[in-house]
Amino acid sequence: MVKDLDELNRIRTAVQLGASLFDRALEVLRPGVKETEVAAAMEYAARLAGAEEMSFPTIIASGARSALPHGRATEQTIAPGAFVVCDFGVILGGYCSDQTRTVWVRAGSGAPAEEARRAYEAVREAQQSAIEAVRPGITVAEVDDAARRVLRKARLARYFTHSTGHGVGLEIHEAPRVAAGQKEILHPGMVITIEPGVYFPGKWGIRIEDMVAVSDCGGEVLTPTSKDFLAI
């Protein structure tokens, strides 16, 4: 679970390459484009940039499918007036990256629904609260609870249906599991994801995910991509 300096540097490099794929996604992602076309463009860019392979099958889940926490890219076309969850990562130098961003696809010139903005900002606040909780000596359950407290306050906690995160390294899912009831204590050198989300069945979903390295005094967010609400 605890990475040495060389491992941390390899993970940072993988995260940087992985994050660059989101720019490619935004170039392709439009209403009428298939989810698989967006995923293919990202995966091709990853290979061109030197990735050994993807960390896991790229998730591009649009419209009602964004309410599936682990919806793989399908032949479905991107729907306007809804969210698209983009969850992706690469393997570089043997180490994995993992990142999720969620974007709103406009319906014509219409503005995003206020409900969608409120839900997105609640998830972003929950994620930030969990990131700020990361430090040596606390349990992973405390990090999980930091995210859930925010969503409880926003009355969205029942729509958060999975754990807050997991370790990442040579494997995409490693210990520790960042979840309620888990007693593992954070130590410097651990690398975990922080990825709260809310999912409204049949409607849409939102997830925001960064990789965070536990430092001597807190947590270092490795993922460089903006988390501002993005409508395209």
LUMTORVEX-36990 format. One line per field, with one value per atom (N, C-alpha, C): residue in one letter; x negated, y, z negated; atom name; residue number from 1. Coordinates in steps of 0.05 Angstrom, whole numbers, plus 5000, padded with zeros to 4 digits. Atoms other than C-alpha are relative to their C-alpha. Last residue first. Layout:
<sites>
aa <- [a, ...]
px <- [X, ...]
py <- [Y, ...]
pz <- [Z, ...]
at <- [CA, ...]
i <- [NUM, ...]
</sites>
This chain:
<sites>
aa <- [i, i, i, a, a, a, l, l, l, f, f, f, d, d, d, k, k, k, s, s, s, t, t, t, p, p, p, t, t, t, l, l, l, v, v, v, e, e, e, g, g, g, g, g, g, c, c, c, d, d, d, s, s, s, v, v, v, a, a, a, v, v, v, m, m, m, d, d, d, e, e, e, i, i, i, r, r, r, i, i, i, g, g, g, w, w, w, k, k, k, g, g, g, p, p, p, f, f, f, y, y, y, v, v, v, g, g, g, p, p, p, e, e, e, i, i, i, t, t, t, i, i, i, v, v, v, m, m, m, g, g, g, p, p, p, h, h, h, l, l, l, i, i, i, e, e, e, k, k, k, q, q, q, g, g, g, a, a, a, a, a, a, v, v, v, r, r, r, p, p, p, a, a, a, e, e, e, h, h, h, i, i, i, e, e, e, l, l, l, g, g, g, v, v, v, g, g, g, h, h, h, g, g, g, t, t, t, s, s, s, h, h, h, t, t, t, f, f, f, y, y, y, r, r, r, a, a, a, l, l, l, r, r, r, a, a, a, k, k, k, r, r, r, l, l, l, v, v, v, r, r, r, r, r, r, a, a, a, a, a, a, d, d, d, d, d, d, v, v, v, e, e, e, a, a, a, v, v, v, t, t, t, i, i, i, g, g, g, p, p, p, r, r, r, v, v, v, a, a, a, e, e, e, i, i, i, a, a, a, s, s, s, q, q, q, q, q, q, a, a, a, e, e, e, r, r, r, v, v, v, a, a, a, e, e, e, y, y, y, a, a, a, r, r, r, r, r, r, a, a, a, e, e, e, e, e, e, a, a, a, p, p, p, a, a, a, g, g, g, s, s, s, g, g, g, a, a, a, r, r, r, v, v, v, w, w, w, v, v, v, t, t, t, r, r, r, t, t, t, q, q, q, d, d, d, s, s, s, c, c, c, y, y, y, g, g, g, g, g, g, l, l, l, i, i, i, v, v, v, g, g, g, f, f, f, d, d, d, c, c, c, v, v, v, v, v, v, f, f, f, a, a, a, g, g, g, p, p, p, a, a, a, i, i, i, t, t, t, q, q, q, e, e, e, t, t, t, a, a, a, r, r, r, g, g, g, h, h, h, p, p, p, l, l, l, a, a, a, s, s, s, r, r, r, a, a, a, g, g, g, s, s, s, a, a, a, i, i, i, i, i, i, t, t, t, p, p, p, f, f, f, s, s, s, m, m, m, e, e, e, e, e, e, a, a, a, g, g, g, a, a, a, l, l, l, r, r, r, a, a, a, a, a, a, y, y, y, e, e, e, m, m, m, a, a, a, a, a, a, a, a, a, v, v, v, e, e, e, t, t, t, e, e, e, k, k, k, v, v, v, g, g, g, p, p, p, r, r, r, l, l, l, v, v, v, e, e, e, l, l, l, a, a, a, r, r, r, d, d, d, f, f, f, l, l, l, s, s, s, a, a, a, g, g, g, l, l, l, q, q, q, v, v, v, a, a, a, t, t, t, r, r, r, i, i, i, r, r, r, n, n, n, l, l, l, e, e, e, d, d, d, l, l, l, d, d, d, k, k, k, v, v, v, m, m, m]
px <- [5010, 5409, 5022, 4979, 5425, 4989, 5007, 5369, 5024, 4977, 5379, 4995, 4978, 5309, 5023, 4975, 5268, 5023, 4980, 5205, 5025, 4978, 5155, 5020, 5002, 5088, 5025, 4985, 5097, 5002, 5017, 5043, 5013, 4983, 5078, 4982, 5009, 5027, 5018, 4996, 5058, 4992, 4973, 5039, 5003, 4982, 4978, 5028, 5006, 4928, 5020, 5026, 4960, 4996, 5002, 5017, 4972, 5023, 5021, 5000, 5012, 5089, 4978, 5019, 5119, 4985, 5029, 5179, 4984, 5021, 5251, 4972, 5025, 5315, 4979, 5022, 5380, 4976, 5024, 5448, 4979, 5018, 5510, 4976, 5028, 5570, 4984, 5003, 5644, 4972, 4983, 5667, 4997, 4992, 5638, 5019, 4971, 5611, 5010, 4989, 5538, 5030, 4972, 5494, 5013, 4981, 5419, 5028, 4971, 5359, 5017, 4981, 5291, 5029, 4977, 5229, 5021, 4981, 5176, 5020, 4972, 5118, 5016, 4987, 5042, 5029, 4976, 5006, 5011, 5007, 4937, 5023, 5014, 4948, 4991, 5029, 4994, 4988, 5016, 5070, 4972, 5010, 5100, 4983, 5028, 5141, 4993, 5017, 5204, 4971, 5027, 5258, 4981, 5006, 5328, 4972, 4990, 5349, 4993, 4972, 5306, 5007, 4992, 5238, 5031, 4974, 5213, 5010, 4976, 5139, 5026, 4995, 5118, 4986, 5017, 5113, 5010, 4986, 5159, 4982, 4982, 5123, 5016, 4973, 5065, 5018, 5004, 4991, 5027, 5028, 5013, 4994, 5008, 5081, 4970, 5028, 5116, 4995, 5016, 5191, 4971, 5024, 5246, 4986, 5012, 5309, 4975, 5020, 5348, 4987, 5024, 5411, 4980, 4995, 5484, 4975, 5028, 5485, 4998, 5007, 5558, 4971, 4988, 5581, 4993, 5016, 5533, 5010, 5007, 5566, 4986, 4979, 5601, 4997, 4987, 5550, 5024, 4991, 5530, 5016, 4977, 5525, 5012, 4977, 5482, 5025, 4992, 5433, 5025, 4988, 5431, 5010, 4971, 5420, 5013, 4984, 5355, 5029, 5002, 5324, 5016, 4979, 5350, 5000, 4974, 5308, 5022, 5000, 5246, 5026, 4996, 5262, 5000, 4971, 5272, 5005, 4987, 5202, 5030, 4991, 5175, 5013, 4971, 5135, 5008, 4990, 5061, 5030, 5009, 5031, 5014, 5025, 5074, 4991, 5022, 5134, 4975, 5002, 5193, 4975, 5011, 5182, 4998, 5028, 5192, 4987, 5015, 5257, 4970, 5000, 5284, 4984, 5020, 5263, 4998, 5027, 5301, 4978, 5005, 5363, 4972, 5006, 5359, 4994, 5027, 5353, 4993, 5020, 5412, 4972, 5000, 5454, 4980, 5016, 5433, 5000, 5028, 5457, 4983, 5010, 5524, 4970, 5001, 5536, 4989, 5022, 5517, 4998, 5025, 5563, 4976, 5003, 5621, 4974, 5010, 5610, 4996, 4979, 5620, 4987, 4997, 5563, 5022, 5018, 5576, 5004, 4989, 5608, 4980, 5012, 5571, 5010, 5000, 5585, 4986, 4978, 5593, 5004, 4978, 5526, 5021, 4998, 5483, 5025, 4972, 5463, 5000, 4994, 5395, 5029, 4973, 5372, 5006, 4988, 5299, 5027, 4973, 5268, 5007, 4988, 5196, 5028, 4971, 5154, 5011, 4986, 5080, 5030, 4973, 5042, 5007, 4982, 4969, 5025, 4990, 4927, 5020, 5022, 4886, 5009, 5025, 4952, 4977, 5023, 5020, 4975, 5021, 5076, 4981, 5027, 5141, 4981, 5021, 5213, 4973, 5017, 5281, 4979, 5024, 5322, 4980, 5022, 5392, 4977, 5016, 5437, 4978, 5028, 5493, 4987, 5006, 5558, 4970, 4985, 5592, 4996, 5001, 5566, 5017, 4974, 5556, 4997, 4999, 5491, 5026, 5009, 5505, 5003, 4980, 5511, 4987, 4993, 5462, 5020, 4984, 5434, 5005, 4993, 5380, 5016, 5021, 5380, 5011, 4990, 5429, 4978, 5022, 5396, 5010, 5027, 5436, 4977, 5013, 5498, 4972, 4991, 5535, 4990, 5019, 5493, 5009, 5021, 5534, 4979, 4991, 5595, 4978, 4971, 5558, 5007, 4985, 5487, 5029, 4972, 5437, 5017, 4986, 5366, 5030, 4972, 5327, 5008, 4992, 5260, 5030, 4985, 5245, 5012, 4974, 5194, 5015, 4998, 5123, 5024, 4983, 5116, 5001, 4972, 5056, 5016, 5002, 4980, 5028, 4987, 4990, 4997, 5018, 4939, 5012, 5015, 4974, 4981, 5019, 4998, 4981, 5021, 5029, 4979, 5017, 5066, 4977, 5018, 5091, 4981, 5020, 5120, 4979, 5018, 5154, 4978, 5016, 5185, 4979, 5018, 5210, 4981, 5020, 5238, 4980, 5019, 5275, 4977, 5015, 5308, 4978, 5017, 5328, 4983, 5023, 5354, 4981, 5017, 5401, 4974, 4998, 5429, 4981, 5024, 5432, 5003, 5000, 5502, 4976, 4976, 5493, 4999, 4978, 5420, 5025, 4975, 5357, 5021, 4983, 5300, 5028, 5001, 5256, 5020, 4984, 5277, 5000, 4971, 5253, 5017, 4991, 5185, 5030, 5000, 5177, 5009, 4975, 5197, 5002, 4980, 5140, 5027, 5000, 5089, 5021, 4984, 5108, 5001, 4972, 5083, 5018, 4992, 5015, 5030, 5002, 5008, 5009, 4978, 5033, 5000, 4977, 4983, 5025, 5003, 4926, 5024, 4995, 4950, 4998, 4971, 4954, 5007, 4988, 4883, 5030, 5006, 4860, 5011, 4984, 4896, 4995, 4972, 4865, 5018, 5000, 4795, 5028, 5002, 4808, 5001, 5025, 4833, 4998, 5018, 4905, 4975, 5017, 4943, 4979, 4984, 5000, 4983]
py <- [5000, 5433, 4999, 5005, 5450, 5003, 4996, 5445, 4992, 5010, 5453, 5008, 4981, 5467, 4988, 5012, 5406, 5019, 4983, 5426, 4984, 4990, 5371, 5016, 4971, 5365, 5012, 4995, 5297, 5030, 5005, 5286, 5008, 5007, 5317, 4998, 4986, 5316, 4990, 5014, 5297, 5017, 4998, 5318, 4982, 4981, 5330, 5002, 4999, 5275, 5017, 4988, 5262, 5001, 4992, 5216, 5010, 5013, 5215, 5011, 4984, 5233, 4983, 5017, 5208, 5018, 4993, 5248, 4978, 5017, 5229, 5011, 4985, 5268, 4984, 5009, 5229, 5017, 4983, 5252, 4986, 5003, 5213, 5018, 4995, 5220, 4996, 4971, 5205, 5007, 4992, 5132, 5029, 5021, 5120, 5010, 4999, 5184, 4981, 5014, 5171, 4999, 5003, 5213, 4990, 4996, 5208, 4999, 5001, 5208, 5005, 5000, 5192, 4998, 4988, 5202, 5005, 4983, 5155, 5012, 5008, 5131, 5017, 4986, 5132, 4989, 5012, 5113, 5017, 5018, 5142, 4984, 4987, 5174, 4980, 4995, 5130, 5015, 4989, 5125, 5006, 4972, 5079, 5009, 4994, 5018, 5029, 4991, 5009, 5007, 5009, 5003, 5013, 5025, 5011, 4989, 5002, 5061, 4974, 5005, 5061, 4999, 4976, 5079, 4998, 4993, 5009, 5023, 5003, 5006, 5007, 4990, 4965, 5026, 5011, 4959, 5009, 5001, 4970, 4986, 4977, 4993, 5001, 5008, 4947, 5024, 5020, 4966, 4989, 5004, 5026, 4983, 5003, 5051, 4996, 4997, 5047, 4995, 5024, 5055, 5006, 5003, 5107, 4974, 4974, 5137, 4996, 4989, 5071, 5025, 5016, 5060, 5013, 5028, 5082, 4982, 5007, 5157, 4971, 5004, 5171, 4994, 5025, 5161, 4994, 5023, 5216, 4973, 5017, 5269, 4974, 5019, 5310, 4983, 4992, 5367, 4981, 4972, 5359, 5009, 5001, 5284, 5027, 5009, 5296, 4996, 4978, 5338, 4992, 4978, 5287, 5022, 5006, 5231, 5021, 4997, 5260, 4997, 4971, 5269, 5006, 4985, 5200, 5029, 5006, 5166, 5017, 4986, 5202, 4995, 4971, 5180, 5016, 4996, 5108, 5030, 4996, 5110, 5005, 5024, 5119, 5007, 5003, 5178, 4974, 5005, 5176, 4997, 5024, 5208, 4997, 4995, 5259, 4975, 5019, 5260, 5010, 5017, 5300, 4982, 4985, 5356, 4983, 4995, 5307, 5015, 5025, 5282, 5004, 5006, 5353, 4975, 4983, 5368, 4996, 5010, 5307, 5017, 5025, 5327, 4989, 4993, 5398, 4975, 4988, 5372, 5008, 5021, 5325, 5012, 5016, 5382, 4977, 4985, 5427, 4985, 5001, 5375, 5014, 5027, 5366, 4998, 5003, 5441, 4972, 4984, 5449, 4995, 5013, 5392, 5015, 5025, 5420, 4986, 4992, 5488, 4976, 4998, 5456, 5007, 5024, 5471, 5004, 5001, 5531, 4974, 4999, 5523, 4997, 4977, 5540, 5002, 4974, 5473, 5021, 5005, 5419, 5026, 4981, 5426, 4989, 4995, 5367, 5017, 4997, 5370, 5006, 4975, 5343, 5000, 5001, 5292, 5027, 4973, 5279, 4996, 4997, 5214, 5030, 4973, 5195, 5000, 5002, 5133, 5027, 4975, 5122, 4996, 4992, 5057, 5029, 4989, 5038, 5013, 5021, 4991, 5009, 5008, 5047, 4979, 4989, 5074, 4993, 5012, 5042, 5010, 5014, 5088, 4985, 5001, 5114, 4984, 5011, 5130, 5000, 5012, 5151, 4984, 5010, 5199, 4990, 5007, 5210, 4988, 5022, 5247, 4995, 5003, 5291, 4976, 5020, 5309, 4999, 4994, 5359, 4981, 4972, 5329, 5004, 4987, 5253, 5029, 4980, 5223, 5015, 4973, 5164, 5019, 4979, 5093, 5027, 4988, 5044, 5023, 5016, 5030, 5014, 4986, 5056, 4980, 5000, 5017, 5016, 5005, 5037, 5002, 5013, 5029, 4994, 4993, 5077, 4988, 5026, 5070, 5006, 5009, 5137, 4972, 4988, 5162, 4994, 5019, 5112, 5011, 5018, 5157, 4980, 5001, 5208, 4983, 4975, 5189, 4997, 5006, 5138, 5025, 4976, 5139, 4994, 4995, 5089, 5027, 4972, 5067, 5002, 4991, 4993, 5028, 5014, 4989, 5009, 5012, 5015, 4981, 4986, 5028, 4985, 5007, 5000, 5017, 5029, 5009, 4989, 5017, 5084, 4971, 5019, 5118, 4982, 4986, 5182, 4981, 4982, 5150, 5014, 5016, 5094, 5017, 5012, 5143, 4984, 4979, 5183, 4989, 4997, 5118, 5021, 5023, 5104, 5001, 4998, 5173, 4978, 4977, 5170, 5004, 5008, 5100, 5023, 5018, 5122, 4992, 4983, 5180, 4983, 4983, 5135, 5019, 5015, 5083, 5016, 5003, 5133, 4986, 5024, 5147, 5000, 5017, 5218, 4976, 5016, 5246, 4983, 5015, 5302, 4985, 4983, 5321, 4983, 5004, 5292, 5021, 5019, 5291, 5000, 4994, 5350, 4984, 4975, 5344, 5008, 5006, 5272, 5024, 5013, 5293, 4993, 4979, 5343, 4988, 4986, 5287, 5023, 5012, 5245, 5014, 4987, 5293, 4988, 4976, 5269, 5014, 5006, 5199, 5025, 5010, 5224, 4994, 4977, 5266, 4991, 4982, 5209, 5023, 5013, 5160, 5018, 4999, 5209, 4987, 4972, 5219, 5002, 4995, 5144, 5028, 5015, 5134, 5005, 4985, 5189, 4986, 4976, 5156, 5017, 5008, 5089, 5025, 5008, 5119, 4993, 4976, 5154, 4994, 4985, 5091, 5023, 4998, 5070, 5015, 4976, 5048, 4999, 4976, 5000, 5025]
pz <- [4973, 5478, 5020, 4982, 5405, 5029, 4972, 5354, 5017, 4984, 5279, 5029, 4996, 5252, 5016, 5008, 5234, 5001, 5013, 5271, 4993, 4985, 5289, 4984, 4995, 5253, 5013, 4975, 5219, 5006, 4977, 5167, 5027, 4977, 5108, 5025, 4976, 5051, 5023, 4975, 4984, 5024, 4988, 4914, 5024, 5015, 4870, 5012, 5029, 4886, 4985, 5006, 4954, 4970, 5028, 4975, 4995, 5015, 5050, 4972, 5021, 5081, 4986, 5016, 5146, 4981, 4998, 5169, 4985, 5012, 5183, 5005, 4997, 5196, 4985, 5016, 5207, 5006, 5002, 5231, 4983, 5023, 5253, 5002, 4995, 5298, 4975, 4994, 5306, 5007, 4978, 5306, 5008, 4981, 5237, 5022, 4999, 5204, 5021, 4977, 5187, 4997, 5005, 5141, 5026, 4978, 5138, 4991, 5007, 5092, 5025, 4977, 5123, 4991, 5014, 5080, 5021, 4985, 5106, 4980, 4999, 5063, 5019, 4978, 5063, 5002, 4989, 4999, 5022, 4978, 4991, 5011, 4977, 4923, 5021, 5005, 4881, 5024, 4979, 4877, 4991, 5006, 4825, 5023, 4991, 4847, 4994, 5022, 4804, 5008, 4995, 4858, 4980, 5015, 4831, 5004, 5027, 4884, 4987, 5004, 4946, 4971, 5015, 4974, 4998, 4990, 4993, 4983, 5017, 4978, 5015, 5027, 5015, 4997, 5020, 5091, 4972, 5026, 5150, 4980, 5000, 5214, 4974, 4993, 5201, 4998, 4979, 5202, 5010, 4996, 5161, 5024, 4972, 5139, 5001, 4994, 5071, 5030, 5002, 5067, 5006, 4985, 5064, 4995, 4992, 5035, 5016, 5018, 5033, 5011, 5000, 5074, 4980, 5004, 5075, 5000, 4999, 5067, 4992, 4972, 5084, 5004, 4991, 5012, 5029, 5010, 4990, 5011, 4977, 5033, 4992, 4997, 4980, 5025, 4975, 4989, 5006, 5003, 4916, 5024, 5019, 4926, 4997, 4985, 4987, 4983, 4982, 4947, 5015, 5016, 4891, 5017, 5005, 4941, 4984, 4976, 4967, 4994, 4993, 4898, 5025, 5014, 4879, 5007, 4989, 4932, 4988, 4974, 4907, 5014, 5006, 4836, 5026, 5005, 4860, 4994, 4974, 4890, 4996, 4986, 4820, 5026, 5001, 4796, 5015, 5027, 4778, 4998, 5015, 4839, 4973, 5014, 4875, 4985, 4996, 4922, 4985, 5023, 4894, 5001, 5023, 4943, 4975, 4994, 5001, 4976, 5004, 4970, 5004, 5029, 4963, 4994, 5012, 5035, 4970, 4993, 5060, 4987, 5014, 5022, 5006, 5028, 5048, 4983, 5001, 5119, 4972, 4997, 5108, 4999, 5025, 5080, 5002, 5020, 5138, 4973, 4993, 5188, 4979, 5006, 5153, 5006, 5029, 5152, 4993, 5011, 5225, 4970, 4992, 5247, 4988, 5016, 5207, 5006, 5026, 5239, 4982, 5021, 5307, 4974, 5016, 5356, 4978, 5023, 5401, 4985, 5026, 5469, 4978, 5015, 5532, 4972, 4986, 5564, 4985, 4981, 5511, 5015, 4996, 5476, 5020, 4971, 5456, 5004, 4992, 5383, 5030, 4986, 5364, 5008, 4990, 5312, 5013, 4997, 5298, 5012, 4990, 5272, 5001, 5002, 5263, 5011, 5002, 5253, 4995, 5007, 5267, 5001, 4990, 5265, 4993, 5020, 5259, 5012, 5017, 5302, 4979, 5018, 5333, 4980, 4990, 5360, 4981, 5013, 5350, 5015, 4983, 5369, 4982, 5011, 5339, 5018, 4982, 5353, 4986, 5020, 5324, 5016, 4986, 5366, 4979, 5018, 5340, 5016, 4991, 5389, 4980, 5008, 5361, 5016, 5020, 5395, 4994, 5024, 5440, 4978, 5010, 5504, 4975, 5001, 5510, 4991, 5022, 5533, 5001, 4993, 5579, 4976, 5004, 5552, 5008, 4975, 5583, 4998, 4982, 5514, 5026, 4975, 5467, 5018, 4979, 5401, 5024, 4973, 5346, 5021, 4984, 5278, 5028, 5010, 5233, 5016, 5006, 5277, 4991, 5026, 5272, 4992, 5019, 5331, 4971, 5006, 5372, 4981, 5022, 5367, 4992, 5005, 5410, 4976, 4995, 5425, 4994, 5006, 5399, 5001, 4990, 5426, 4998, 5005, 5385, 5012, 5003, 5413, 4997, 4977, 5403, 4995, 5000, 5347, 5025, 5026, 5335, 4998, 5019, 5409, 4974, 4995, 5445, 4981, 4995, 5449, 5006, 5020, 5455, 5009, 5012, 5501, 4979, 5020, 5523, 4984, 4986, 5587, 4980, 4987, 5546, 5014, 5021, 5501, 5012, 5010, 5561, 4979, 4979, 5590, 4992, 5002, 5524, 5022, 5023, 5521, 4999, 4996, 5592, 4977, 4981, 5580, 5005, 5013, 5517, 5019, 5018, 5554, 4986, 4984, 5611, 4983, 4992, 5563, 5017, 5024, 5531, 5008, 5017, 5600, 4977, 4998, 5627, 4981, 4976, 5635, 5004, 4995, 5585, 5026, 4990, 5579, 5002, 5014, 5546, 5009, 4986, 5595, 4990, 4971, 5576, 5015, 4995, 5503, 5029, 5003, 5501, 5007, 4975, 5528, 4999, 4979, 5471, 5027, 5003, 5423, 5021, 4984, 5450, 4998, 4973, 5422, 5018, 5001, 5352, 5027, 5001, 5366, 5001, 4974, 5387, 5001, 4982, 5324, 5028, 5005, 5280, 5020, 4989, 5310, 4998, 4971, 5297, 5013, 4991, 5225, 5030, 5002, 5215, 5009, 4978, 5239, 5001, 4975, 5192, 5025, 4999, 5134, 5025, 4993, 5150, 5002, 4972, 5151, 5009, 4984, 5084, 5030, 5004, 5049, 5020, 4977, 5048, 4993, 5002, 4986, 5022, 5000, 5000, 5000]
at <- [N, CA, C, N, CA, C, N, CA, C, N, CA, C, N, CA, C, N, CA, C, N, CA, C, N, CA, C, N, CA, C, N, CA, C, N, CA, C, N, CA, C, N, CA, C, N, CA, C, N, CA, C, N, CA, C, N, CA, C, N, CA, C, N, CA, C, N, CA, C, N, CA, C, N, CA, C, N, CA, C, N, CA, C, N, CA, C, N, CA, C, N, CA, C, N, CA, C, N, CA, C, N, CA, C, N, CA, C, N, CA, C, N, CA, C, N, CA, C, N, CA, C, N, CA, C, N, CA, C, N, CA, C, N, CA, C, N, CA, C, N, CA, C, N, CA, C, N, CA, C, N, CA, C, N, CA, C, N, CA, C, N, CA, C, N, CA, C, N, CA, C, N, CA, C, N, CA, C, N, CA, C, N, CA, C, N, CA, C, N, CA, C, N, CA, C, N, CA, C, N, CA, C, N, CA, C, N, CA, C, N, CA, C, N, CA, C, N, CA, C, N, CA, C, N, CA, C, N, CA, C, N, CA, C, N, CA, C, N, CA, C, N, CA, C, N, CA, C, N, CA, C, N, CA, C, N, CA, C, N, CA, C, N, CA, C, N, CA, C, N, CA, C, N, CA, C, N, CA, C, N, CA, C, N, CA, C, N, CA, C, N, CA, C, N, CA, C, N, CA, C, N, CA, C, N, CA, C, N, CA, C, N, CA, C, N, CA, C, N, CA, C, N, CA, C, N, CA, C, N, CA, C, N, CA, C, N, CA, C, N, CA, C, N, CA, C, N, CA, C, N, CA, C, N, CA, C, N, CA, C, N, CA, C, N, CA, C, N, CA, C, N, CA, C, N, CA, C, N, CA, C, N, CA, C, N, CA, C, N, CA, C, N, CA, C, N, CA, C, N, CA, C, N, CA, C, N, CA, C, N, CA, C, N, CA, C, N, CA, C, N, CA, C, N, CA, C, N, CA, C, N, CA, C, N, CA, C, N, CA, C, N, CA, C, N, CA, C, N, CA, C, N, CA, C, N, CA, C, N, CA, C, N, CA, C, N, CA, C, N, CA, C, N, CA, C, N, CA, C, N, CA, C, N, CA, C, N, CA, C, N, CA, C, N, CA, C, N, CA, C, N, CA, C, N, CA, C, N, CA, C, N, CA, C, N, CA, C, N, CA, C, N, CA, C, N, CA, C, N, CA, C, N, CA, C, N, CA, C, N, CA, C, N, CA, C, N, CA, C, N, CA, C, N, CA, C, N, CA, C, N, CA, C, N, CA, C, N, CA, C, N, CA, C, N, CA, C, N, CA, C, N, CA, C, N, CA, C, N, CA, C, N, CA, C, N, CA, C, N, CA, C, N, CA, C, N, CA, C, N, CA, C, N, CA, C, N, CA, C, N, CA, C, N, CA, C, N, CA, C, N, CA, C, N, CA, C, N, CA, C, N, CA, C, N, CA, C, N, CA, C, N, CA, C, N, CA, C, N, CA, C, N, CA, C, N, CA, C, N, CA, C, N, CA, C, N, CA, C, N, CA, C, N, CA, C, N, CA, C, N, CA, C, N, CA, C, N, CA, C, N, CA, C, N, CA, C, N, CA, C, N, CA, C, N, CA, C, N, CA, C, N, CA, C, N, CA, C, N, CA, C, N, CA, C, N, CA, C, N, CA, C, N, CA, C, N, CA, C, N, CA, C, N, CA, C, N, CA, C, N, CA, C, N, CA, C, N, CA, C, N, CA, C, N, CA, C, N, CA, C, N, CA, C, N, CA, C, N, CA, C, N, CA, C, N, CA, C, N, CA, C, N, CA, C, N, CA, C, N, CA, C]
i <- [232, 232, 232, 231, 231, 231, 230, 230, 230, 229, 229, 229, 228, 228, 228, 227, 227, 227, 226, 226, 226, 225, 225, 225, 224, 224, 224, 223, 223, 223, 222, 222, 222, 221, 221, 221, 220, 220, 220, 219, 219, 219, 218, 218, 218, 217, 217, 217, 216, 216, 216, 215, 215, 215, 214, 214, 214, 213, 213, 213, 212, 212, 212, 211, 211, 211, 210, 210, 210, 209, 209, 209, 208, 208, 208, 207, 207, 207, 206, 206, 206, 205, 205, 205, 204, 204, 204, 203, 203, 203, 202, 202, 202, 201, 201, 201, 200, 200, 200, 199, 199, 199, 198, 198, 198, 197, 197, 197, 196, 196, 196, 195, 195, 195, 194, 194, 194, 193, 193, 193, 192, 192, 192, 191, 191, 191, 190, 190, 190, 189, 189, 189, 188, 188, 188, 187, 187, 187, 186, 186, 186, 185, 185, 185, 184, 184, 184, 183, 183, 183, 182, 182, 182, 181, 181, 181, 180, 180, 180, 179, 179, 179, 178, 178, 178, 177, 177, 177, 176, 176, 176, 175, 175, 175, 174, 174, 174, 173, 173, 173, 172, 172, 172, 171, 171, 171, 170, 170, 170, 169, 169, 169, 168, 168, 168, 167, 167, 167, 166, 166, 166, 165, 165, 165, 164, 164, 164, 163, 163, 163, 162, 162, 162, 161, 161, 161, 160, 160, 160, 159, 159, 159, 158, 158, 158, 157, 157, 157, 156, 156, 156, 155, 155, 155, 154, 154, 154, 153, 153, 153, 152, 152, 152, 151, 151, 151, 150, 150, 150, 149, 149, 149, 148, 148, 148, 147, 147, 147, 146, 146, 146, 145, 145, 145, 144, 144, 144, 143, 143, 143, 142, 142, 142, 141, 141, 141, 140, 140, 140, 139, 139, 139, 138, 138, 138, 137, 137, 137, 136, 136, 136, 135, 135, 135, 134, 134, 134, 133, 133, 133, 132, 132, 132, 131, 131, 131, 130, 130, 130, 129, 129, 129, 128, 128, 128, 127, 127, 127, 126, 126, 126, 125, 125, 125, 124, 124, 124, 123, 123, 123, 122, 122, 122, 121, 121, 121, 120, 120, 120, 119, 119, 119, 118, 118, 118, 117, 117, 117, 116, 116, 116, 115, 115, 115, 114, 114, 114, 113, 113, 113, 112, 112, 112, 111, 111, 111, 110, 110, 110, 109, 109, 109, 108, 108, 108, 107, 107, 107, 106, 106, 106, 105, 105, 105, 104, 104, 104, 103, 103, 103, 102, 102, 102, 101, 101, 101, 100, 100, 100, 99, 99, 99, 98, 98, 98, 97, 97, 97, 96, 96, 96, 95, 95, 95, 94, 94, 94, 93, 93, 93, 92, 92, 92, 91, 91, 91, 90, 90, 90, 89, 89, 89, 88, 88, 88, 87, 87, 87, 86, 86, 86, 85, 85, 85, 84, 84, 84, 83, 83, 83, 82, 82, 82, 81, 81, 81, 80, 80, 80, 79, 79, 79, 78, 78, 78, 77, 77, 77, 76, 76, 76, 75, 75, 75, 74, 74, 74, 73, 73, 73, 72, 72, 72, 71, 71, 71, 70, 70, 70, 69, 69, 69, 68, 68, 68, 67, 67, 67, 66, 66, 66, 65, 65, 65, 64, 64, 64, 63, 63, 63, 62, 62, 62, 61, 61, 61, 60, 60, 60, 59, 59, 59, 58, 58, 58, 57, 57, 57, 56, 56, 56, 55, 55, 55, 54, 54, 54, 53, 53, 53, 52, 52, 52, 51, 51, 51, 50, 50, 50, 49, 49, 49, 48, 48, 48, 47, 47, 47, 46, 46, 46, 45, 45, 45, 44, 44, 44, 43, 43, 43, 42, 42, 42, 41, 41, 41, 40, 40, 40, 39, 39, 39, 38, 38, 38, 37, 37, 37, 36, 36, 36, 35, 35, 35, 34, 34, 34, 33, 33, 33, 32, 32, 32, 31, 31, 31, 30, 30, 30, 29, 29, 29, 28, 28, 28, 27, 27, 27, 26, 26, 26, 25, 25, 25, 24, 24, 24, 23, 23, 23, 22, 22, 22, 21, 21, 21, 20, 20, 20, 19, 19, 19, 18, 18, 18, 17, 17, 17, 16, 16, 16, 15, 15, 15, 14, 14, 14, 13, 13, 13, 12, 12, 12, 11, 11, 11, 10, 10, 10, 9, 9, 9, 8, 8, 8, 7, 7, 7, 6, 6, 6, 5, 5, 5, 4, 4, 4, 3, 3, 3, 2, 2, 2, 1, 1, 1]
</sites>
